Amino acid sequence: TDRSPFFCGGTTIVTILLGAVMWQMGLLQPILAQFTVYTYVIVLVVLFLMVLISEMWRAFRTLMSFVITESRRMKAFFSGGFGKVPGAVKDFLDDGRLSRPTVPAFARRMPPTGGAATKIPVNPSTSGLGSFGSNSAPGGLALREGQGTFPKRAGPRLV
């Protein structure tokens, strides 16, 4: 004898009747309102956490993409050798005007004259400091012939 359908049907009828009585008495409305508010707050928190996690995931993917791209660029730079990347090291070490030589080009191209070192006398009016653009040296230093002579410039030179 199968009595389970009768038991389920009877329990459902009794529950509906008691629910209708409690609704008419006003006992179920506060409970239902509180349940609805709790459900609403839980749904909002879950949605906020989903947005937060999706934004964190997007930021993590962007970061990983950047790291992978930079790693590949470094690998290509170092595995390719310096011959395959023309001027990369030169551009890396170039600091503009600061890397230019301090000795003028015409002084670097002057061939040594082969003369003996001579003692250049110091002009007493300059207090032993010499004068710029002449063949004198401070303190009467011994210079080879041809050193210390620089041509006079006509004016400021823009580089």
Short mmCIF file of the C-alpha atoms (twelve columns), coordinates in Angstrom:
data_MODEL
# 
_entry.id   MODEL 
# 
loop_
_atom_site.group_PDB 
_atom_site.id 
_atom_site.type_symbol 
_atom_site.label_atom_id 
_atom_site.label_alt_id 
_atom_site.label_comp_id 
_atom_site.label_asym_id 
_atom_site.label_seq_id 
_atom_site.Cartn_x 
_atom_site.Cartn_y 
_atom_site.Cartn_z 
_atom_site.pdbx_PDB_model_num 
ATOM 1   C CA . THR A 1   0.000   0.000  0.000   1 
ATOM 2   C CA . ASP A 2   1.483   3.234  -1.207  1 
ATOM 3   C CA . ARG A 3   0.477   6.088  1.136   1 
ATOM 4   C CA . SER A 4   3.220   8.614  0.294   1 
ATOM 5   C CA . PRO A 5   1.164   10.572 -2.318  1 
ATOM 6   C CA . PHE A 6   -1.619  11.036 0.235   1 
ATOM 7   C CA . PHE A 7   0.856   12.195 2.873   1 
ATOM 8   C CA . CYS A 8   2.486   14.742 0.518   1 
ATOM 9   C CA . GLY A 9   -0.892  16.033 -0.681  1 
ATOM 10  C CA . GLY A 10  -2.254  16.318 2.892   1 
ATOM 11  C CA . THR A 11  0.851   18.149 4.106   1 
ATOM 12  C CA . THR A 12  0.641   20.583 1.190   1 
ATOM 13  C CA . ILE A 13  -3.049  21.331 1.868   1 
ATOM 14  C CA . VAL A 14  -2.453  21.903 5.597   1 
ATOM 15  C CA . THR A 15  0.529   24.186 4.848   1 
ATOM 16  C CA . ILE A 16  -1.485  26.271 2.380   1 
ATOM 17  C CA . LEU A 17  -4.416  26.615 4.802   1 
ATOM 18  C CA . LEU A 18  -2.154  27.631 7.713   1 
ATOM 19  C CA . GLY A 19  -0.285  30.062 5.437   1 
ATOM 20  C CA . ALA A 20  -3.579  31.697 4.375   1 
ATOM 21  C CA . VAL A 21  -4.669  32.082 8.014   1 
ATOM 22  C CA . MET A 22  -1.296  33.563 9.021   1 
ATOM 23  C CA . TRP A 23  -1.408  35.928 6.006   1 
ATOM 24  C CA . GLN A 24  -4.847  37.175 7.055   1 
ATOM 25  C CA . MET A 25  -3.572  37.747 10.603  1 
ATOM 26  C CA . GLY A 26  -0.562  39.736 9.246   1 
ATOM 27  C CA . LEU A 27  2.126   37.411 10.590  1 
ATOM 28  C CA . LEU A 28  3.803   36.472 7.255   1 
ATOM 29  C CA . GLN A 29  4.289   40.001 5.761   1 
ATOM 30  C CA . PRO A 30  7.162   41.110 8.069   1 
ATOM 31  C CA . ILE A 31  8.939   37.772 7.642   1 
ATOM 32  C CA . LEU A 32  8.543   37.929 3.853   1 
ATOM 33  C CA . ALA A 33  9.700   41.573 3.770   1 
ATOM 34  C CA . GLN A 34  12.793  40.750 5.819   1 
ATOM 35  C CA . PHE A 35  13.568  37.750 3.607   1 
ATOM 36  C CA . THR A 36  13.184  39.928 0.485   1 
ATOM 37  C CA . VAL A 37  15.560  42.600 1.853   1 
ATOM 38  C CA . TYR A 38  18.180  40.027 2.813   1 
ATOM 39  C CA . THR A 39  17.931  38.466 -0.640  1 
ATOM 40  C CA . TYR A 40  18.291  41.898 -2.296  1 
ATOM 41  C CA . VAL A 41  21.391  42.765 -0.229  1 
ATOM 42  C CA . ILE A 42  22.998  39.384 -0.922  1 
ATOM 43  C CA . VAL A 43  22.364  39.765 -4.675  1 
ATOM 44  C CA . LEU A 44  23.949  43.266 -4.642  1 
ATOM 45  C CA . VAL A 45  27.036  42.019 -2.761  1 
ATOM 46  C CA . VAL A 46  27.440  39.080 -5.145  1 
ATOM 47  C CA . LEU A 47  27.135  41.382 -8.189  1 
ATOM 48  C CA . PHE A 48  29.690  43.824 -6.697  1 
ATOM 49  C CA . LEU A 49  32.119  40.965 -6.037  1 
ATOM 50  C CA . MET A 50  31.636  39.697 -9.600  1 
ATOM 51  C CA . VAL A 51  32.476  43.156 -11.022 1 
ATOM 52  C CA . LEU A 52  35.474  43.448 -8.680  1 
ATOM 53  C CA . ILE A 53  36.804  40.021 -9.641  1 
ATOM 54  C CA . SER A 54  36.285  40.669 -13.370 1 
ATOM 55  C CA . GLU A 55  38.191  43.996 -13.138 1 
ATOM 56  C CA . MET A 56  41.007  42.363 -11.181 1 
ATOM 57  C CA . TRP A 57  41.170  39.596 -13.776 1 
ATOM 58  C CA . ARG A 58  41.293  42.169 -16.602 1 
ATOM 59  C CA . ALA A 59  44.094  44.078 -14.840 1 
ATOM 60  C CA . PHE A 60  45.985  40.825 -14.220 1 
ATOM 61  C CA . ARG A 61  45.640  39.813 -17.880 1 
ATOM 62  C CA . THR A 62  46.863  43.259 -18.993 1 
ATOM 63  C CA . LEU A 63  49.852  43.023 -16.645 1 
ATOM 64  C CA . MET A 64  50.724  39.519 -17.817 1 
ATOM 65  C CA . SER A 65  50.393  40.590 -21.455 1 
ATOM 66  C CA . PHE A 66  52.785  43.485 -20.800 1 
ATOM 67  C CA . VAL A 67  55.286  41.233 -19.008 1 
ATOM 68  C CA . ILE A 68  55.171  38.651 -21.800 1 
ATOM 69  C CA . THR A 69  55.580  41.336 -24.491 1 
ATOM 70  C CA . GLU A 70  58.546  42.936 -22.726 1 
ATOM 71  C CA . SER A 71  60.128  39.531 -22.081 1 
ATOM 72  C CA . ARG A 72  59.836  38.664 -25.768 1 
ATOM 73  C CA . ARG A 73  61.355  42.030 -26.736 1 
ATOM 74  C CA . MET A 74  64.284  41.502 -24.354 1 
ATOM 75  C CA . LYS A 75  64.760  37.948 -25.614 1 
ATOM 76  C CA . ALA A 76  64.721  39.149 -29.219 1 
ATOM 77  C CA . PHE A 77  67.162  41.940 -28.394 1 
ATOM 78  C CA . PHE A 78  69.679  39.738 -26.603 1 
ATOM 79  C CA . SER A 79  69.311  36.609 -28.736 1 
ATOM 80  C CA . GLY A 80  69.524  38.564 -31.989 1 
ATOM 81  C CA . GLY A 81  72.967  39.877 -31.164 1 
ATOM 82  C CA . PHE A 82  74.127  43.412 -31.581 1 
ATOM 83  C CA . GLY A 83  74.775  43.061 -35.321 1 
ATOM 84  C CA . LYS A 84  71.103  42.467 -36.103 1 
ATOM 85  C CA . VAL A 85  70.001  45.593 -34.238 1 
ATOM 86  C CA . PRO A 86  72.034  48.369 -35.862 1 
ATOM 87  C CA . GLY A 87  72.679  51.335 -33.642 1 
ATOM 88  C CA . ALA A 88  70.782  49.925 -30.643 1 
ATOM 89  C CA . VAL A 89  73.795  50.062 -28.332 1 
ATOM 90  C CA . LYS A 90  74.914  53.359 -29.827 1 
ATOM 91  C CA . ASP A 91  71.467  54.858 -29.274 1 
ATOM 92  C CA . PHE A 92  71.334  53.407 -25.766 1 
ATOM 93  C CA . LEU A 93  74.681  54.923 -24.756 1 
ATOM 94  C CA . ASP A 94  74.223  58.226 -26.614 1 
ATOM 95  C CA . ASP A 95  73.580  61.113 -24.243 1 
ATOM 96  C CA . GLY A 96  73.576  63.841 -26.855 1 
ATOM 97  C CA . ARG A 97  75.954  66.761 -26.520 1 
ATOM 98  C CA . LEU A 98  77.580  65.279 -23.412 1 
ATOM 99  C CA . SER A 99  79.165  62.427 -25.333 1 
ATOM 100 C CA . ARG A 100 81.057  64.671 -27.742 1 
ATOM 101 C CA . PRO A 101 84.834  64.823 -27.292 1 
ATOM 102 C CA . THR A 102 86.220  67.709 -25.268 1 
ATOM 103 C CA . VAL A 103 89.267  68.196 -27.522 1 
ATOM 104 C CA . PRO A 104 88.433  70.151 -30.686 1 
ATOM 105 C CA . ALA A 105 88.625  68.200 -33.927 1 
ATOM 106 C CA . PHE A 106 91.427  70.341 -35.394 1 
ATOM 107 C CA . ALA A 107 93.593  69.683 -32.309 1 
ATOM 108 C CA . ARG A 108 93.107  65.922 -32.604 1 
ATOM 109 C CA . ARG A 109 94.219  65.989 -36.246 1 
ATOM 110 C CA . MET A 110 97.445  67.928 -35.616 1 
ATOM 111 C CA . PRO A 111 100.424 65.665 -36.271 1 
ATOM 112 C CA . PRO A 112 103.221 65.721 -33.726 1 
ATOM 113 C CA . THR A 113 106.069 67.908 -34.931 1 
ATOM 114 C CA . GLY A 114 108.837 65.797 -33.469 1 
ATOM 115 C CA . GLY A 115 110.588 68.829 -31.948 1 
ATOM 116 C CA . ALA A 116 112.279 68.758 -28.604 1 
ATOM 117 C CA . ALA A 117 110.377 69.855 -25.533 1 
ATOM 118 C CA . THR A 118 110.898 73.512 -24.838 1 
ATOM 119 C CA . LYS A 119 110.460 75.570 -21.734 1 
ATOM 120 C CA . ILE A 120 107.985 78.368 -22.429 1 
ATOM 121 C CA . PRO A 121 108.616 81.482 -20.334 1 
ATOM 122 C CA . VAL A 122 105.810 82.762 -18.126 1 
ATOM 123 C CA . ASN A 123 104.534 86.307 -18.609 1 
ATOM 124 C CA . PRO A 124 104.882 88.040 -15.202 1 
ATOM 125 C CA . SER A 125 101.871 90.294 -15.874 1 
ATOM 126 C CA . THR A 126 99.504  87.302 -15.805 1 
ATOM 127 C CA . SER A 127 100.747 86.109 -12.394 1 
ATOM 128 C CA . GLY A 128 101.917 82.815 -13.821 1 
ATOM 129 C CA . LEU A 129 98.526  81.898 -15.303 1 
ATOM 130 C CA . GLY A 130 99.456  82.401 -18.958 1 
ATOM 131 C CA . SER A 131 97.076  83.832 -21.516 1 
ATOM 132 C CA . PHE A 132 94.374  82.024 -23.464 1 
ATOM 133 C CA . GLY A 133 95.034  81.461 -27.145 1 
ATOM 134 C CA . SER A 134 98.776  81.956 -26.988 1 
ATOM 135 C CA . ASN A 135 101.712 79.568 -26.823 1 
ATOM 136 C CA . SER A 136 102.238 80.144 -23.108 1 
ATOM 137 C CA . ALA A 137 101.433 77.557 -20.502 1 
ATOM 138 C CA . PRO A 138 100.791 78.080 -16.788 1 
ATOM 139 C CA . GLY A 139 103.853 77.751 -14.608 1 
ATOM 140 C CA . GLY A 140 106.202 77.522 -17.608 1 
ATOM 141 C CA . LEU A 141 105.367 73.882 -18.375 1 
ATOM 142 C CA . ALA A 142 107.426 72.094 -20.965 1 
ATOM 143 C CA . LEU A 143 105.343 71.635 -24.126 1 
ATOM 144 C CA . ARG A 144 106.140 70.083 -27.438 1 
ATOM 145 C CA . GLU A 145 106.168 72.384 -30.398 1 
ATOM 146 C CA . GLY A 146 102.689 72.897 -31.870 1 
ATOM 147 C CA . GLN A 147 100.812 72.174 -28.648 1 
ATOM 148 C CA . GLY A 148 98.668  74.818 -26.989 1 
ATOM 149 C CA . THR A 149 98.105  76.811 -30.193 1 
ATOM 150 C CA . PHE A 150 94.441  77.277 -31.010 1 
ATOM 151 C CA . PRO A 151 93.152  79.563 -33.757 1 
ATOM 152 C CA . LYS A 152 91.075  82.560 -32.721 1 
ATOM 153 C CA . ARG A 153 87.333  82.194 -33.367 1 
ATOM 154 C CA . ALA A 154 85.414  84.885 -35.187 1 
ATOM 155 C CA . GLY A 155 82.375  84.614 -32.916 1 
ATOM 156 C CA . PRO A 156 80.096  82.185 -31.136 1 
ATOM 157 C CA . ARG A 157 79.702  78.915 -32.954 1 
ATOM 158 C CA . LEU A 158 76.393  77.077 -32.763 1 
ATOM 159 C CA . VAL A 159 76.629  73.317 -32.803 1 
# 
